[in-house]
Amino acid sequence: KVVVLLGLLAAIGQASYCPGTPGAEWTEDELKFYKEKIRWIIKRPEKALKLVPGGAEILEGYPGKNKRAIIPNLAKIVRLNFHDCVKQVNGEGCNGCLNFQFMGAKFSRTRCSKPGQNPDNCNSQDGGRPERLLANNNNNLVWVASVLEEVYKNKDFGIGNGNGKYKVSKSINQPSLSLFEAGRSRADLWAFAGLVSVQKAAENHNTKCNPDQPKPCGNDINSASPDCNYELPEPVMQFGRVDCVPDCEGDNAAFGFCTTETEIHANPSGNGQETVDYFHDSFEFNPRESAAILGGHTLGGPNTFNSLFSDDPWTPQGREDLNNFYYFNIAKRQNYRYLKVAKKEADCGLKFSNFIGDEEGNPLDVGFKVSSEFRTQPHGPWDWAVFGQGCKRSVCNALPKPYAENSCCNWFDECAIDGGRCKLKGSELNDKDKEVSLNIGMLNPDIGLYYNFSIDGDGRPEGCPGMDAVKWVNNQRRYSDIVECPINTLAPVDDTSGLDLGEVIEMYADDNVQWVTDFMDVFQKMIRNKAAGLINADTGKNDAWWNFDAKF
């Protein structure tokens, strides 16, 4: 009875969180409990979304792969971290709130003009398109934020029997109050969810790099590859972020994380100099830190419904794997196509590699072309696509079997066995000598870290050989020629390495561990942007949650 009474007195003395004040420090039990819950969300993002008001209905409007635009997956949680922490005009950041301008826009996938045609159909009424894509926004982050709001306000969210719900591990002492009721801030939850997501992304990578299994595993280039697993540096969870005071009206007033304060977003069509300047002004990052944080693009990918950009991911090698393939795809002029033969993520001893080169198994000579997406009035937005030579059946027929493990010829046999798994292009199956896309997509800010180019007033890249092809300049075709830009030699600032920006990208492309180390440092700097007076979790508590083996 005495224990029960003390528990009630503690609960009575605990005040619910008040926006505008620092969030209270979490207990070790809370850290473990909410780590498991977030891991469940990452495992079953659709189920989690269906449990929030309006979630099931919104999913019906995004069938099939289109659901990536809205589901609260690992990549979306990390994206939320960045957008939460962009600096507001009032100087705040990392405050558990989002500006709702353009929130919920669903742009049309239809190209509103075609090469050589008048783009008059590209107007603000057609599919909700803006005439020009000049400013970033928080489009469709409302759904991942809504799921985390349920986590914040309802400690029992997702817990239950069957129907995709989960049971809390017996080793966890469940808290008696929600985070909100216990005086914790939403901003601290969002930061914590980001750290949990990054850890899971590292585990995803390591699952495909098992040194105890026969090579190649999923992330091994081939059976001669060195071990690719790594240990993610342990971050320090900090508490005390201050939530904004929500001030939205009308329908948006129902969202406790809605603010009308103006946020300072990066230009999604900016070049390298503009991108580095933005990170310096908004996050106090130096150029190397700017390069390191953009490696977060190894997770997820653009979505046409949300941004009008192409759906091609930055890293088709693994949308939820934390590794340096992002930099490899930017800097390497020899690369492999990623055609997944592994049926399970943990499969090793593959019959041939996921990384496919030419007929003899050599990496492909590749190059970037700029793509006009023909979805805005000036024929934009523009993104960058990687192309290499396709595979020729006639060349394969002249080679002895078995083919090299990186040979594209393996896929002709695979296509003959199971047409449903065939991943070759029609031109290859028909033995045509043609370039093919590696299904790698980059935006101007990504490429601008490595290549030096300028942009016009609409965000169209210019100033490099390959961008001067007359038909492309006149919008008579979608792709430029292969682009040959000079390497970005932007000088280092507050960086003792002495490397210029292009050299940093090359270093990250060659050294996964170095990038992961830098990324963890700058990610932690990002999630405390403009947040003062934070309290570090003590070493014992921090080790306990970080090393807790969540079941998802």
Phi, psi and omega in degrees: 000321180297318180298316179298317180298317179297323178295319179294319179296322178295318180295320180296324182281349182270121182268144173296158184293141177247115179306142182095000180236156180295141177287146180286157180290144180276157174272165177297321178298319179296318180300316179291316182299314184279337172297314180297321181294318180293322177296326175295317178300317179297323180288321184230066184296324179294316178300316179299318181295322180294342182273354179259153180304127179084352185294314181297321182292318182292327179297327180297334180274357180229070185287159175060221182292345180297341181297342178302338180294336189229339188292147183278063181277181183304313182296323181292325178296317179294321176298321178300321179304312181296313184290329175295326189262001173299147183286137174270161179301330179280003177093353181278162175194162181049054186240022174064029181219156179227143171281135187266011177299129183068005180296132178087005177293137177237099183284152180284141174283341183295133175286124187279356171211166178236159181311129178084357181257158178291131183273029183298336179289344180278087179227171188292345179270343185275100179069016180074022182286140166283155179293325179221150180257093185243345183224145178277170178201181184260027188310126175067011169284352180301331185280318175294324178293325179292321177296315179292335176293322175296320176300318183292320187264339186229103184295339182268006181303127176084349183274135179162188180251129175069180177056033176083357180281177185228161175254136181293137179301142183296337181283353183262133171273111184289134178292152180273343182236154172289167177300318178298313181295332182272003175087013177276154181268152176297321182299323177294322177297314180299318178297316180297317179300324178295317178296319177298320181294318179297319178298317179295323179295323176294319177297321178301315178299311184294333176300329181264015181223050186279110182289348181267001181244156179295140179277158000272143167270183188300325181256009172275133177298315176200186185290345178267001183292142173293160179304135185252002179285158180210166176254123181285128178301139181284124177278173175248118176287133180241148182237160175111009176296151185252122176287147173292162172271110184299142184220020180282156181238173179068216181299328183286347179296341180289344181264114182291353180251019182265131177228152175262000179297137181287130178259149181259099183264157174287154175280115182292352177249011182286156177271190185298313182298315180296322181292315179296319178298319179298312182294328176293315184287323187264333184234356183060037176271144169275174184303320180295319177295323177298317178296321182292318184290327180292346173296347172300344176291354171296345179256127176080209181179164177297159177222126185301321179302326184269329193226349185077351177284164176299151179281352182302128183284161174295323182225087176297345178296345179166104185291341182234029178250130179272103178200181188266018178300332176305312181288323176302317181291333178281312194267336188273130176269358168235128187209172178247148166285146177255105178239104192288118175262334180295133179273335177235149184300325185271004182296136175229176184060039184297149181293333166203170191283153170290342185259114191248128178254222179274191184299326181269000178093006178281150175298151182280144167285124186233164176203162180266140166241145175274133182253127170272120186277348176055044179237004176226169183305319179275016178080012179266198352289177183243136173225178188241133182238144180263132179235148174212174183287137178285172182271143181244124180299322182295324177292318179298320182297337181271355182262146178286152174260153002285149178289160174301151187292343176257009182285136176292342181298333179305329184284338174294319176294320181296320180293326180289328180286316187215094182302332180292337179262002184295127183241012176277157177283157178301324180296327179286317179298332180264010174061039178264143179276097189210147173290151176229153176283141175271007179059034174253127179240137177229154176257167180309313181299327178294306183292328181296341175292332185251321181252146181261112178215166177250171177227152175272187185294343179262355181096010180281126179295146179203168173098006180233148171305139185101334177270000184257010177299125190302314183295325178288316179301323181271012176061033178264355174209161187283319188254145170286179167286174173302129187270138178236085179263152174291154179290142180288119181253029179305126187291148178292149176229128181054039181222114187284353182290333182079004181278137173280175191298316179298322179292327176297315179299317179296321178298314179296324179296331182264344189223092182298318183297320179297316179295314181302319179297313180294320182298316182297324178295312185283331176297318178294325176295321181295316186280006170240016182302124178065013177257118185257156172068030181288152182249126178285140169296138179295161188303316181297315180293319181295314178300322185296313181285322183295321183268359178294127184273085178293147189280352180257000000 
